[in-house]
Amino acid sequence: MDLGPYAGFIISAYGVATVVVAALVVWVTVDHAAQKRALAELERRGITRRSAQSRPRQVKELAE
């Protein structure tokens, strides 16, 4: 495969893009684990999610 005179630029651009995407995947994975740990700690201490509370009656009627 002949990439011409810009082969170095093309290969380095793909390399940089691959490194950036891989870094973002790692970052999101690590952050997800940290958020799950933080949420588990809050729930362990008895702090619940707002979405876990019962919905107001008016909203329940509209949903049915």
C-alpha positions in Angstrom: 0.0 0.0 0.0 1.4 3.3 -1.0 0.4 6.3 1.2 2.5 8.7 -0.8 4.6 11.5 0.6 2.2 12.0 3.5 2.6 8.5 5.0 4.2 9.8 8.2 1.4 12.3 8.8 -1.4 9.7 8.0 0.1 7.0 10.2 0.7 9.5 13.1 -2.8 10.9 12.8 -4.3 7.4 13.1 -1.9 6.7 16.0 -2.9 9.8 17.9 -6.6 9.2 17.2 -6.3 5.6 18.5 -4.5 6.8 21.7 -7.1 9.5 22.3 -10.0 7.1 21.9 -8.3 4.5 24.1 -7.6 7.1 26.8 -11.3 8.2 26.7 -12.5 4.6 27.1 -10.1 4.1 30.1 -11.2 7.4 31.6 -14.9 6.6 31.3 -14.4 3.0 32.7 -12.4 4.3 35.7 -15.0 7.1 36.3 -17.9 4.6 36.1 -16.3 2.4 38.7 -15.6 5.4 41.0 -19.2 6.6 40.6 -20.6 3.2 41.5 -18.4 3.1 44.6 -19.5 6.6 45.6 -23.2 5.6 45.1 -22.8 2.4 47.0 -21.2 4.4 49.9 -24.1 6.9 49.9 -26.7 4.1 49.9 -24.8 2.3 52.7 -25.1 5.5 54.8 -28.8 5.7 54.1 -28.9 8.4 51.6 -31.4 7.5 48.8 -31.9 8.6 45.3 -34.6 11.2 44.6 -35.9 8.9 41.8 -36.5 6.2 44.5 -39.0 8.4 46.2 -42.7 8.0 45.4 -44.0 10.2 42.7 -46.7 12.7 43.4 -50.2 11.5 42.9 -50.8 13.9 40.0 -47.9 12.4 38.1 -49.0 8.9 38.8 -52.5 9.6 37.4 -51.0 11.0 34.2 -48.8 8.0 33.8 -51.7 5.5 33.9 
